[in-house]
Amino acid sequence: MSAANAPERTDALVQVRGLSTELNGKTIFDRLDLDVPRGKITAIMGPSGTGKTTLLRHITGQLMPDAGEIRVDGHNVPTLARGELFDLREKIGYLFQNSALLTDFTVFENVAFPLRQHLKLPEEILRNIVLTKLQAVGLRGAAELMPSELSGGMARRVALARAIVRDPMLILYDEPFVGLDPIALNQILKLIRTLNDTLGITSILVAHEFAAVGRAADHVYLIAGGKVAAQGTPAELARGESDWTRQFFGGEADGPVPFQYPARDYAADLGFPPSGRTERAR
């Protein structure tokens, strides 16, 4: 391993420094800095299109930045060799927004899939691991069901069991509450908090539902305009007085995030003369 990739252990499992990313001519991140402490749940929030999922892609090395560092457990992800990046990914669990279950596999085989792909385990040990993870999410009795037989909340819990099946050091949750009814949302919320506390996992939670985030997260970053617009505990952000926090957490239609998308002059678009008046018909 090169000196540039040598791990440097800190209290933060994930460190982002000077992250700059431009996609399709749009600035997503502009020298972004943030830390994700070990063993805690850190929420990433912000208006749509601000790069929350893009940040998760940077952390897993699916997307490389234009500039800056993304260190995970001391390793600078953009500089890792292919083999080193794959080794790091094996320590990261990912809960996809749509659960991403394999439709032709049973619940058991969906959870077993990462073990079968990466490890050569005796079938009895594999079975015990899978059933243990399904028990943790309350779905051991659903092991032989197909994804089409699951409710949205159950599918999300199966996906969570798969995400933790290899005991990762870090779990990335991409909008885990989307499309869930209040009961299913509370079940997922409880699992995120319980798993984090009992297993000592570090979690990054991308979500829009501040009420839910406030019950799970230890720290929240509000990202807007390519930078951190505000940060703190959920209680601190709820009391925030900045324009960004007032608009985002108050759900205001207009503010730093404008209602109108940038456009040419309205009158010019409609074909009116520069004065905005049409000539009177003669």
KAHUCOR-V969686 format. One record per residue. N is the residue number from 1. PHI is phi in degrees with one decimal (NA if undefined). PSI is psi in whole degrees, 0 to 359 (999 if undefined). BURIAL is # if it has 9 or more other C-alpha atoms within 8 Angstrom, else .. Layout:
BEGIN
n:N phi:PHI psi:PSI burial:BURIAL
n:N phi:PHI psi:PSI burial:BURIAL
END
This chain:
BEGIN
n:1 phi:NA psi:134 burial:.
n:2 phi:-71.6 psi:161 burial:.
n:3 phi:-61.7 psi:328 burial:.
n:4 phi:-66.3 psi:334 burial:.
n:5 phi:-100.6 psi:2 burial:#
n:6 phi:-62.3 psi:131 burial:#
n:7 phi:-68.8 psi:142 burial:.
n:8 phi:-127.0 psi:103 burial:.
n:9 phi:-74.2 psi:130 burial:.
n:10 phi:-136.1 psi:179 burial:.
n:11 phi:-70.0 psi:343 burial:.
n:12 phi:-97.8 psi:125 burial:#
n:13 phi:-73.4 psi:323 burial:#
n:14 phi:-120.9 psi:128 burial:#
n:15 phi:-125.1 psi:127 burial:#
n:16 phi:-115.6 psi:127 burial:#
n:17 phi:-134.1 psi:121 burial:#
n:18 phi:59.8 psi:34 burial:#
n:19 phi:-71.5 psi:123 burial:#
n:20 phi:-128.4 psi:129 burial:#
n:21 phi:-142.4 psi:134 burial:#
n:22 phi:-125.2 psi:129 burial:#
n:23 phi:-126.6 psi:125 burial:.
n:24 phi:52.9 psi:40 burial:.
n:25 phi:79.9 psi:1 burial:.
n:26 phi:-108.7 psi:133 burial:.
n:27 phi:-76.8 psi:118 burial:#
n:28 phi:-92.3 psi:311 burial:#
n:29 phi:-126.5 psi:139 burial:#
n:30 phi:-126.9 psi:86 burial:#
n:31 phi:57.1 psi:51 burial:#
n:32 phi:-73.7 psi:135 burial:#
n:33 phi:-125.3 psi:134 burial:#
n:34 phi:-164.1 psi:159 burial:.
n:35 phi:-126.2 psi:142 burial:#
n:36 phi:-116.7 psi:107 burial:#
n:37 phi:-69.3 psi:149 burial:#
n:38 phi:-64.2 psi:140 burial:#
n:39 phi:73.4 psi:9 burial:#
n:40 phi:-117.3 psi:167 burial:#
n:41 phi:-104.8 psi:117 burial:#
n:42 phi:-110.9 psi:124 burial:#
n:43 phi:-97.8 psi:140 burial:#
n:44 phi:-113.4 psi:118 burial:#
n:45 phi:-126.2 psi:167 burial:#
n:46 phi:157.0 psi:166 burial:#
n:47 phi:-59.6 psi:159 burial:#
n:48 phi:-58.5 psi:140 burial:.
n:49 phi:85.1 psi:9 burial:.
n:50 phi:-91.0 psi:1 burial:#
n:51 phi:98.0 psi:22 burial:#
n:52 phi:-64.6 psi:311 burial:#
n:53 phi:-69.8 psi:327 burial:.
n:54 phi:-60.3 psi:323 burial:.
n:55 phi:-62.7 psi:319 burial:.
n:56 phi:-62.5 psi:323 burial:#
n:57 phi:-66.9 psi:326 burial:#
n:58 phi:-66.7 psi:318 burial:#
n:59 phi:-63.3 psi:325 burial:#
n:60 phi:-91.0 psi:1 burial:#
n:61 phi:76.1 psi:17 burial:#
n:62 phi:-76.9 psi:336 burial:.
n:63 phi:-136.0 psi:130 burial:.
n:64 phi:-95.9 psi:140 burial:.
n:65 phi:-78.6 psi:166 burial:#
n:66 phi:-76.4 psi:331 burial:.
n:67 phi:-160.7 psi:160 burial:.
n:68 phi:104.1 psi:177 burial:#
n:69 phi:-119.9 psi:143 burial:#
n:70 phi:-127.8 psi:102 burial:#
n:71 phi:-100.1 psi:128 burial:#
n:72 phi:-120.4 psi:117 burial:#
n:73 phi:54.5 psi:36 burial:#
n:74 phi:89.6 psi:349 burial:#
n:75 phi:-92.3 psi:130 burial:#
n:76 phi:-81.8 psi:103 burial:#
n:77 phi:-55.8 psi:315 burial:#
n:78 phi:-62.7 psi:341 burial:#
n:79 phi:-102.3 psi:1 burial:.
n:80 phi:-71.9 psi:142 burial:#
n:81 phi:-70.4 psi:164 burial:.
n:82 phi:-54.8 psi:313 burial:.
n:83 phi:-64.3 psi:320 burial:.
n:84 phi:-65.6 psi:321 burial:.
n:85 phi:-64.9 psi:318 burial:#
n:86 phi:-64.3 psi:321 burial:.
n:87 phi:-61.4 psi:319 burial:.
n:88 phi:-66.7 psi:318 burial:.
n:89 phi:-61.5 psi:330 burial:#
n:90 phi:-68.1 psi:348 burial:#
n:91 phi:-99.6 psi:6 burial:#
n:92 phi:-119.5 psi:129 burial:#
n:93 phi:-97.4 psi:149 burial:#
n:94 phi:-135.4 psi:123 burial:#
n:95 phi:-102.9 psi:111 burial:#
n:96 phi:-76.1 psi:152 burial:#
n:97 phi:-59.0 psi:322 burial:#
n:98 phi:-100.7 psi:15 burial:.
n:99 phi:74.0 psi:322 burial:#
n:100 phi:55.2 psi:44 burial:.
n:101 phi:-76.6 psi:150 burial:.
n:102 phi:-79.7 psi:115 burial:.
n:103 phi:-67.1 psi:336 burial:.
n:104 phi:-93.7 psi:3 burial:.
n:105 phi:-108.0 psi:148 burial:#
n:106 phi:-69.1 psi:171 burial:#
n:107 phi:-55.9 psi:314 burial:#
n:108 phi:-57.2 psi:312 burial:#
n:109 phi:-70.7 psi:331 burial:.
n:110 phi:-62.4 psi:316 burial:#
n:111 phi:-72.4 psi:326 burial:#
n:112 phi:-74.5 psi:341 burial:#
n:113 phi:-52.6 psi:311 burial:#
n:114 phi:-61.7 psi:326 burial:#
n:115 phi:-67.9 psi:317 burial:#
n:116 phi:-67.8 psi:328 burial:#
n:117 phi:-74.6 psi:325 burial:.
n:118 phi:-113.7 psi:342 burial:.
n:119 phi:-130.1 psi:152 burial:.
n:120 phi:-109.1 psi:90 burial:.
n:121 phi:-108.1 psi:146 burial:.
n:122 phi:-58.1 psi:144 burial:.
n:123 phi:-57.4 psi:323 burial:.
n:124 phi:-65.7 psi:319 burial:.
n:125 phi:-67.6 psi:316 burial:.
n:126 phi:-58.5 psi:316 burial:#
n:127 phi:-60.8 psi:317 burial:#
n:128 phi:-65.6 psi:321 burial:.
n:129 phi:-64.0 psi:312 burial:#
n:130 phi:-62.3 psi:314 burial:#
n:131 phi:-65.3 psi:327 burial:#
n:132 phi:-63.9 psi:317 burial:#
n:133 phi:-69.6 psi:322 burial:#
n:134 phi:-66.8 psi:324 burial:#
n:135 phi:-63.0 psi:322 burial:#
n:136 phi:-62.8 psi:330 burial:.
n:137 phi:-102.3 psi:9 burial:#
n:138 phi:78.7 psi:21 burial:.
n:139 phi:-128.2 psi:27 burial:#
n:140 phi:-59.4 psi:324 burial:#
n:141 phi:-71.2 psi:350 burial:.
n:142 phi:-101.7 psi:14 burial:.
n:143 phi:-56.7 psi:325 burial:#
n:144 phi:-96.4 psi:4 burial:.
n:145 phi:-74.9 psi:157 burial:#
n:146 phi:-95.0 psi:155 burial:#
n:147 phi:-53.1 psi:327 burial:#
n:148 phi:-67.6 psi:345 burial:.
n:149 phi:-95.0 psi:2 burial:.
n:150 phi:-100.0 psi:148 burial:#
n:151 phi:-76.0 psi:170 burial:.
n:152 phi:-60.0 psi:318 burial:#
n:153 phi:-66.6 psi:321 burial:#
n:154 phi:-65.2 psi:318 burial:#
n:155 phi:-60.7 psi:320 burial:#
n:156 phi:-65.8 psi:324 burial:#
n:157 phi:-71.1 psi:323 burial:#
n:158 phi:-62.7 psi:317 burial:#
n:159 phi:-62.1 psi:325 burial:#
n:160 phi:-68.8 psi:319 burial:#
n:161 phi:-59.2 psi:319 burial:#
n:162 phi:-64.7 psi:322 burial:#
n:163 phi:-66.1 psi:332 burial:#
n:164 phi:-104.1 psi:5 burial:#
n:165 phi:-64.6 psi:336 burial:#
n:166 phi:-105.6 psi:19 burial:#
n:167 phi:51.1 psi:63 burial:.
n:168 phi:-70.9 psi:160 burial:#
n:169 phi:-84.4 psi:339 burial:#
n:170 phi:-139.8 psi:134 burial:#
n:171 phi:-120.0 psi:134 burial:#
n:172 phi:-107.9 psi:121 burial:#
n:173 phi:-106.9 psi:115 burial:#
n:174 phi:-101.6 psi:101 burial:#
n:175 phi:50.5 psi:61 burial:#
n:176 phi:-71.6 psi:346 burial:#
n:177 phi:-99.6 psi:355 burial:#
n:178 phi:-63.0 psi:131 burial:.
n:179 phi:77.3 psi:9 burial:.
n:180 phi:-97.2 psi:143 burial:#
n:181 phi:-74.8 psi:167 burial:.
n:182 phi:-56.1 psi:323 burial:.
n:183 phi:-67.5 psi:311 burial:.
n:184 phi:-63.3 psi:321 burial:#
n:185 phi:-60.5 psi:315 burial:#
n:186 phi:-67.0 psi:328 burial:.
n:187 phi:-66.0 psi:315 burial:#
n:188 phi:-65.7 psi:318 burial:#
n:189 phi:-58.7 psi:314 burial:#
n:190 phi:-62.9 psi:319 burial:#
n:191 phi:-64.8 psi:318 burial:#
n:192 phi:-58.9 psi:313 burial:#
n:193 phi:-67.9 psi:316 burial:#
n:194 phi:-66.7 psi:314 burial:.
n:195 phi:-62.8 psi:320 burial:#
n:196 phi:-63.2 psi:318 burial:#
n:197 phi:-74.4 psi:319 burial:#
n:198 phi:-80.4 psi:327 burial:.
n:199 phi:-98.0 psi:352 burial:.
n:200 phi:70.2 psi:26 burial:#
n:201 phi:-77.2 psi:151 burial:#
n:202 phi:-96.3 psi:135 burial:#
n:203 phi:-127.5 psi:141 burial:#
n:204 phi:-118.1 psi:122 burial:#
n:205 phi:-116.9 psi:112 burial:#
n:206 phi:-95.4 psi:120 burial:#
n:207 phi:-158.9 psi:162 burial:#
n:208 phi:-107.4 psi:339 burial:.
n:209 phi:-81.8 psi:96 burial:.
n:210 phi:-65.4 psi:326 burial:.
n:211 phi:-60.9 psi:318 burial:.
n:212 phi:-70.9 psi:315 burial:.
n:213 phi:-58.7 psi:320 burial:#
n:214 phi:-61.8 psi:336 burial:#
n:215 phi:-89.7 psi:347 burial:.
n:216 phi:-115.7 psi:320 burial:#
n:217 phi:-81.5 psi:147 burial:#
n:218 phi:-88.4 psi:329 burial:#
n:219 phi:-146.8 psi:146 burial:#
n:220 phi:-128.9 psi:134 burial:#
n:221 phi:-110.0 psi:129 burial:#
n:222 phi:-102.2 psi:114 burial:#
n:223 phi:-102.6 psi:133 burial:#
n:224 phi:-157.8 psi:143 burial:#
n:225 phi:62.6 psi:27 burial:#
n:226 phi:82.1 psi:1 burial:#
n:227 phi:-134.3 psi:174 burial:#
n:228 phi:-79.6 psi:113 burial:#
n:229 phi:-82.3 psi:330 burial:#
n:230 phi:-163.4 psi:156 burial:#
n:231 phi:-155.2 psi:159 burial:#
n:232 phi:151.5 psi:187 burial:#
n:233 phi:-69.6 psi:161 burial:#
n:234 phi:-54.4 psi:321 burial:#
n:235 phi:-64.8 psi:320 burial:.
n:236 phi:-66.0 psi:320 burial:.
n:237 phi:-71.0 psi:327 burial:#
n:238 phi:-63.3 psi:331 burial:.
n:239 phi:-92.4 psi:2 burial:.
n:240 phi:-59.0 psi:144 burial:.
n:241 phi:-109.8 psi:3 burial:.
n:242 phi:-74.1 psi:160 burial:.
n:243 phi:-60.4 psi:323 burial:.
n:244 phi:-65.4 psi:310 burial:#
n:245 phi:-66.1 psi:322 burial:#
n:246 phi:-62.7 psi:316 burial:#
n:247 phi:-71.0 psi:313 burial:#
n:248 phi:-68.6 psi:311 burial:#
n:249 phi:-83.1 psi:343 burial:.
n:250 phi:-92.7 psi:351 burial:.
n:251 phi:68.4 psi:29 burial:.
n:252 phi:-72.6 psi:140 burial:.
n:253 phi:-71.6 psi:333 burial:.
n:254 phi:-133.1 psi:152 burial:.
n:255 phi:161.0 psi:218 burial:#
n:256 phi:-55.6 psi:325 burial:.
n:257 phi:-93.9 psi:104 burial:.
n:258 phi:-72.2 psi:152 burial:.
n:259 phi:-66.8 psi:319 burial:.
n:260 phi:-88.8 psi:128 burial:.
n:261 phi:-70.2 psi:142 burial:.
n:262 phi:-52.5 psi:133 burial:.
n:263 phi:-150.8 psi:168 burial:.
n:264 phi:-66.8 psi:172 burial:.
n:265 phi:-55.1 psi:131 burial:.
n:266 phi:-60.7 psi:313 burial:.
n:267 phi:-62.3 psi:320 burial:#
n:268 phi:-65.3 psi:321 burial:#
n:269 phi:-62.4 psi:327 burial:.
n:270 phi:-83.6 psi:357 burial:.
n:271 phi:86.9 psi:12 burial:.
n:272 phi:-78.7 psi:156 burial:#
n:273 phi:-62.6 psi:162 burial:#
n:274 phi:-51.1 psi:329 burial:.
n:275 phi:-71.0 psi:345 burial:.
n:276 phi:86.8 psi:0 burial:.
n:277 phi:-115.6 psi:143 burial:.
n:278 phi:-86.8 psi:154 burial:.
n:279 phi:-73.5 psi:142 burial:.
n:280 phi:-70.5 psi:133 burial:.
n:281 phi:-60.8 psi:138 burial:.
n:282 phi:-96.4 psi:999 burial:.
END
